[in-house]
Amino acid sequence: MTRPAIDETHDPSRMSWVESANGHACFPIQNLPLGVFSVAGDTPRGGIAIGDSILDLNALAASQLLQGQVQLVAEAAAGPHLNALLEMGALGRVALRTAVSDLLSNPGQSARVKPMLVAASAATMHLAARIGDYTDFYVGIHHATNIGSLFRPDNPLLPNYKHVPIGYHGRASSVRPSGTPVQRPSGQRKAPNAEVPIFGPTQKLDYELELGVWVGPGNALGQPIPIGEAGEHIAGLCLLNDWSARDFQAWEYQPLGPFLAKNFLTTISPWIVTAEALAPFRIPQPARPAGDPHPLPYLWDEDDQAHGALGLTLEVGLRSKAMADAGMQVHRIGRGPASNMYWTIAQMVAHHTCNGCNLQAGDLLGTGTISASTSDGLGSLMEITRNASAPIELPTGEKRAFLEGGDELTLTATCEADGFVSIGFGECTGVVQDGGVAP
């Protein structure tokens, strides 16, 4: 599988004249994620996060600091959407990354580039690209096992799970950036012993800890992407929270799967952490347990197995309104590695297109909920509380089976590897607002 190279932009000794970048938990100069921002209601445009600032790519494109191909790339990234940049593929991203890394690490360029920096605290973040389609997978095997055990204790995983990457098509129109309020949805739910369903706000609002995969160059209709070439079509990653109404889901998901239980909102972190930034953090895909079926040839690539997972730690934090009012920080309720994925991202892409389905630049894929094998690394309240049978207790003494009004949910992620500077994804947050949605 095609993999990004490790080069001078990953050098742990490289420092930036942007002082807040040096030692920054998420956005040191070794990261340089892509996004779209605006300030005070002006026109959204492309930007690159560096420490506590954002480099304005529209200003950079107009600065005459760049030449040749990288100037064209900067113009494509100027905004208000990054689809044109994503369509360029790795060559465009690498050219821009290298040029920006050089500018931000060279003190001699600080006088010219500093006016192009915007304080991140003053910026409003937008979706990085126009999302044409959104597909959610189900590759977190521990999550699939835990959910299955709640309803099918004798047979948690369905027979197809270890043969095929399971997925469904979600709703792109309701994908929103971090910070978007979470309006409690209304829909049908049916109690186990009730004769008929009722309509009303969900009583089991949940989150799902996922990674989002941004598609770069697409493929033509009818032309599958071979797994060995899947990396050429992956632009980068973000955090993704596929909010879920579990009571709606239990009633409606058979026979066609998720619908209103999922499509009311999906929240993503605003920055695209590029495939290039992630290069030092690639690790082997965990070996399949003995006796598991070997994937069919179109889903198997030796290099993908050797490098297709990521050394990335995911965390979930919850803060109630009472906690916020008291000035308390978020309370961690889950932490675990992203390597708890039974299928790799490349396998997701290869399977998605094996029938000739065409992906397009700016499409978004979700991994599905990523849970660890231990109780401290679960990726949803459905698992943590065993479907409300074992509520958790917050530092205030409040208990939670599912999310309540005023609750703030925050996802974070950190990549770490020996000999390299760690990088992060920023936050993916949402606050629950009660009131329901009128029919």
C-alpha positions in Angstrom: 0.0 0.0 0.0 1.3 3.5 -0.8 2.5 5.2 2.4 3.5 8.8 3.1 7.2 9.2 3.6 8.9 10.5 6.8 10.9 13.6 5.9 12.3 16.8 7.4 8.8 18.1 8.3 8.7 15.3 11.0 12.1 16.2 12.4 11.6 16.3 16.2 14.3 19.0 16.5 12.4 21.4 14.1 11.0 24.3 16.0 8.7 27.2 15.0 9.1 30.9 15.5 5.4 30.7 16.5 6.2 30.2 20.2 2.9 28.6 21.1 3.6 25.8 18.7 6.7 24.5 20.5 5.4 21.9 22.9 1.8 22.4 21.9 -0.3 19.4 22.8 -2.0 19.2 19.4 -0.6 21.5 16.9 3.2 21.7 16.9 5.0 22.4 13.6 5.1 18.6 13.0 1.4 18.5 12.5 0.1 21.4 10.4 -3.5 20.2 9.9 -5.9 21.7 7.3 -9.2 23.4 8.0 -11.5 26.2 7.1 -12.2 29.2 9.4 -13.6 32.7 9.5 -13.2 35.7 11.8 -16.0 38.0 12.8 -18.4 36.7 10.2 -16.1 37.3 7.2 -15.7 34.9 4.3 -14.5 31.4 5.3 -11.1 30.4 4.0 -8.5 27.7 4.3 -6.1 27.6 7.2 -3.4 25.6 8.8 -3.2 25.2 12.6 0.1 26.1 14.2 0.1 26.3 18.0 -2.6 28.7 19.2 -2.8 30.4 15.8 -4.1 29.7 12.3 -2.1 30.5 9.2 -4.5 32.1 6.7 -4.0 30.3 3.4 -5.9 33.0 1.5 -3.4 35.5 2.6 -0.5 33.2 1.9 -1.7 32.6 -1.6 -1.8 36.4 -2.2 1.6 37.0 -0.6 3.9 36.1 -3.5 6.0 34.0 -1.1 5.2 30.9 -3.0 6.0 29.9 -6.6 5.1 27.2 -9.1 3.1 24.2 -8.1 2.9 25.1 -4.4 1.3 28.5 -5.3 -1.4 26.7 -7.2 -1.9 24.4 -4.2 -2.2 27.3 -1.9 -4.8 28.9 -4.1 -6.8 25.7 -4.1 -6.6 25.7 -0.3 -7.6 29.3 0.1 -11.3 28.3 0.7 -14.1 28.4 1.4 -13.9 24.6 0.9 -10.9 22.3 0.6 -12.3 19.9 -2.0 -10.0 21.2 -4.7 -7.0 20.6 -2.5 -8.2 17.1 -1.5 -8.7 16.3 -5.2 -5.0 17.1 -5.8 -3.9 14.1 -3.7 -0.6 13.6 -1.9 1.5 15.7 -4.2 -0.4 18.8 -3.5 -0.6 18.2 0.2 3.2 17.4 0.5 4.1 20.5 -1.5 2.0 22.8 0.7 3.2 21.0 3.9 6.8 21.4 3.0 6.5 25.0 2.1 4.6 26.0 5.2 6.9 24.0 7.5 9.8 25.9 6.0 8.1 29.3 6.4 7.1 28.6 10.0 10.5 27.3 11.1 12.6 30.0 9.4 12.9 33.1 11.7 13.9 35.1 8.7 10.3 34.7 7.3 8.6 35.7 10.6 8.1 39.4 9.7 6.4 38.5 6.4 4.3 35.6 7.7 3.3 36.8 11.1 0.6 39.2 9.7 -1.0 36.1 8.1 -1.6 34.5 11.5 -5.0 34.6 13.2 -5.6 33.8 16.9 -7.4 30.5 17.0 -9.5 31.8 19.9 -10.9 34.5 17.6 -11.8 32.1 14.8 -15.0 30.2 14.0 -14.3 26.8 12.5 -16.3 25.4 9.6 -16.5 22.0 7.8 -13.2 21.6 6.0 -14.9 20.4 2.7 -18.3 20.0 1.1 -19.2 16.5 2.1 -20.9 14.8 -0.8 -21.4 11.4 0.9 -20.9 10.0 4.4 -20.5 6.3 5.1 -20.3 4.9 8.6 -18.5 1.5 9.2 -18.5 -0.8 12.1 -14.9 -1.9 12.4 -14.5 -1.6 16.2 -14.7 -5.3 17.1 -14.9 -4.8 20.9 -17.8 -2.4 20.4 -19.5 -4.8 18.1 -19.0 -7.6 20.5 -20.2 -5.6 23.5 -23.3 -4.4 21.8 -24.1 -7.8 20.4 -23.7 -9.4 23.9 -26.4 -7.1 25.3 -29.0 -8.5 22.9 -27.4 -11.8 21.7 -25.3 -13.1 24.6 -24.8 -16.5 23.0 -23.8 -15.1 19.6 -22.6 -11.5 19.9 -21.0 -11.2 16.5 -23.1 -11.9 13.4 -21.6 -14.5 11.0 -20.5 -11.9 8.4 -18.6 -9.6 10.7 -15.2 -11.3 10.3 -15.6 -11.7 6.5 -16.7 -8.2 5.4 -16.3 -4.6 6.7 -19.8 -3.8 7.7 -21.1 -0.3 6.9 -24.1 1.8 6.1 -24.7 5.1 4.3 -25.3 8.0 6.7 -26.6 11.5 6.1 -24.0 14.0 4.9 -26.3 17.0 5.3 -26.3 16.7 9.1 -22.5 16.5 9.6 -21.5 19.5 11.6 -18.2 20.9 13.1 -17.2 20.7 16.7 -19.2 22.9 19.0 -22.6 22.5 17.2 -25.4 22.1 19.8 -26.9 18.6 20.1 -30.7 19.0 19.9 -32.3 16.0 21.5 -34.2 14.3 18.7 -37.7 13.0 18.6 -38.9 9.8 17.0 -40.6 6.5 17.6 -39.6 4.2 20.4 -41.2 1.0 21.7 -40.7 -0.4 25.2 -40.0 -4.2 25.2 -43.4 -5.0 26.8 -45.5 -2.3 25.0 -47.9 -3.3 22.3 -47.4 -0.2 20.2 -44.7 2.5 19.8 -44.9 6.1 21.0 -43.5 9.3 19.6 -41.3 11.6 21.6 -37.8 12.7 22.5 -35.2 10.0 22.9 -34.6 8.7 26.4 -31.3 7.1 25.5 -29.2 9.7 23.8 -25.6 8.4 23.4 -22.3 9.2 21.7 -20.0 7.1 19.6 -16.2 7.5 19.7 -15.0 7.2 16.1 -12.4 8.4 13.7 -13.5 10.2 10.5 -11.6 9.5 7.3 -11.4 12.3 4.7 -11.3 11.0 1.1 -8.8 12.7 -1.3 -8.9 11.8 -5.0 -11.9 9.8 -5.9 -12.4 6.9 -8.4 -14.5 6.7 -11.5 -17.8 4.9 -11.3 -17.3 1.2 -12.1 -13.5 1.3 -11.2 -12.8 -0.2 -7.8 -9.8 1.0 -5.8 -7.4 -1.9 -5.2 -6.3 -2.2 -1.6 -2.7 -1.6 -2.5 -3.7 1.8 -3.9 -6.1 2.8 -1.1 -3.6 5.0 0.6 -3.5 7.3 -2.5 -7.2 8.1 -1.8 -7.0 8.9 1.9 -6.3 12.6 2.7 -6.4 12.5 6.4 -8.4 11.9 9.6 -10.5 13.7 12.1 -12.5 12.8 15.2 -16.1 11.8 14.7 -19.1 11.5 17.1 -22.0 9.8 15.5 -24.7 10.8 18.1 -27.2 8.0 18.6 -30.7 7.6 19.9 -30.5 4.0 21.2 -34.2 3.6 21.9 -35.1 4.6 18.3 -32.4 2.3 17.0 -33.7 -0.7 18.8 -37.1 -0.3 17.3 -36.2 0.8 13.8 -33.0 -0.9 12.8 -34.5 -4.2 11.6 -34.5 -5.0 8.7 -32.6 -2.1 7.1 -30.3 -0.7 9.8 -29.8 2.8 11.3 -32.1 5.6 10.2 -33.5 8.3 12.5 -31.5 7.0 15.4 -28.3 8.3 13.7 -29.1 10.9 11.0 -30.0 13.9 13.2 -26.4 14.9 13.8 -22.8 13.8 13.3 -20.1 16.0 14.9 -16.5 16.1 13.6 -13.4 17.9 14.8 -12.7 20.7 12.3 -9.0 19.9 11.4 -7.9 17.4 8.8 -4.8 15.7 10.3 -3.2 14.7 7.0 -1.9 11.3 6.1 1.6 12.9 5.9 1.4 14.2 9.5 0.4 10.7 10.6 3.3 8.9 8.8 5.5 8.4 11.9 2.6 6.9 13.9 1.7 4.0 11.6 2.0 0.6 13.3 1.1 -3.0 12.4 -2.5 -4.0 12.3 -3.1 -6.4 15.2 -3.0 -10.0 14.2 -6.3 -11.8 13.9 -7.0 -14.4 16.5 -6.3 -18.0 15.6 -9.2 -19.5 13.8 -10.5 -16.3 12.3 -11.1 -16.4 8.6 -8.5 -15.0 6.3 -9.8 -12.0 4.4 -10.6 -12.5 0.7 -7.8 -11.4 -1.6 -9.3 -8.0 -2.5 -9.1 -7.1 1.2 -5.6 -8.3 1.9 -2.3 -6.4 1.4 0.9 -7.4 3.3 2.1 -3.8 3.6 -1.3 -2.7 4.9 -1.1 -5.4 7.6 2.4 -4.2 8.5 1.6 -0.5 8.6 -2.2 0.0 8.4 -3.0 0.8 12.0 -2.1 3.9 14.0 -0.4 4.6 17.3 -3.2 6.8 18.4 -4.9 7.1 21.8 -8.6 8.2 22.0 -10.3 9.8 25.0 -13.8 10.7 25.9 -14.7 13.3 28.6 -18.2 14.2 30.0 -19.1 17.4 31.9 -22.6 18.0 33.3 -24.1 21.5 33.5 -23.6 21.4 37.3 -19.9 20.5 36.7 -19.5 23.4 34.2 -21.3 25.8 36.6 -18.8 24.8 39.3 -15.9 25.4 37.0 -15.0 21.7 36.9 -13.1 20.1 34.0 -14.5 17.3 31.9 -14.5 13.9 33.6 -12.8 11.2 31.6 -15.1 8.2 31.0 -13.1 6.3 28.4 -9.5 6.0 27.0 -8.1 3.5 24.6 -6.0 2.8 21.5 -7.3 3.3 18.0 -5.7 0.0 17.0 -8.9 -1.8 18.3 -10.1 -1.8 14.7 -10.7 -5.3 13.2 -10.4 -3.8 9.6 -7.9 -1.2 8.5 -8.9 2.1 6.8 -7.4 0.7 3.5 -9.7 -2.3 3.8 -12.7 0.0 4.3 -11.8 1.9 1.2 -11.2 -1.2 -0.9 -14.5 -2.8 0.2 -16.5 0.4 -0.3 -15.4 0.6 -3.9 -15.1 -3.1 -4.8 -18.5 -3.1 -6.5 -17.6 0.0 -8.6 -19.0 2.6 -6.2 -17.3 5.9 -6.8 -15.8 8.0 -3.9 -15.3 11.7 -4.4 -12.9 14.2 -2.9 -14.4 15.5 0.4 -16.4 12.3 1.1 -16.3 11.2 4.7 -16.0 7.7 6.2 -16.6 6.9 9.8 -14.8 3.9 11.4 -17.6 3.0 13.7 -17.3 3.1 17.5 -13.8 2.2 18.7 -13.8 0.5 22.1 -11.0 -1.2 24.0 -11.3 -4.7 25.4 -11.3 -3.3 28.9 -14.0 -1.4 30.8 -12.0 1.8 30.9 -11.8 2.1 27.2 -15.4 1.8 26.0 -16.6 4.1 23.3 -20.3 4.6 24.1 -22.6 4.9 27.2 -24.6 1.9 25.9 -21.5 -0.2 26.6 -20.3 1.6 29.8 -23.7 1.4 31.5 -24.8 -1.9 30.0 -27.8 -0.3 28.5 -28.6 1.8 31.6 -28.3 -1.2 34.0 -25.1 0.2 35.6 -25.1 4.0 35.6 -21.8 5.9 36.0 -21.2 8.5 38.8 -19.8 11.9 38.0 -17.6 13.9 40.4 -20.6 15.9 41.6 -22.4 12.7 42.6 -24.7 12.9 39.6 -25.4 9.6 37.8 -25.7 9.0 34.1 -27.1 6.1 32.2 -27.4 8.1 29.0 -26.8 11.8 28.2 -29.0 14.5 29.8 -29.7 18.1 29.0 -26.7 20.4 29.5 -24.2 17.5 29.3 -21.0 18.4 27.3 -19.3 15.5 25.6 -15.7 15.9 24.3 -13.5 13.6 22.2 -9.8 14.0 21.9 -6.9 12.0 20.4 -3.1 12.0 20.6 -0.6 10.3 18.3 2.7 9.2 20.0 5.8 7.3 18.7 9.3 7.0 20.1 11.6 9.6 18.6 8.9 11.8 17.2 6.9 14.8 18.5 3.4 13.8 19.5 0.5 15.5 17.7 -3.2 15.8 18.4 -6.5 16.3 16.7 -8.0 19.2 18.7 -11.4 18.7 20.3 -14.7 17.3 19.0 -17.4 18.6 21.4 -21.2 19.0 21.7 -23.6 20.1 24.4 -27.0 18.5 24.7 -30.0 20.8 24.4 -33.3 19.3 25.6 -36.7 20.2 24.1 -37.1 17.6 21.4 -37.9 18.1 17.7 -41.5 18.8 16.8 -43.2 16.4 14.4 
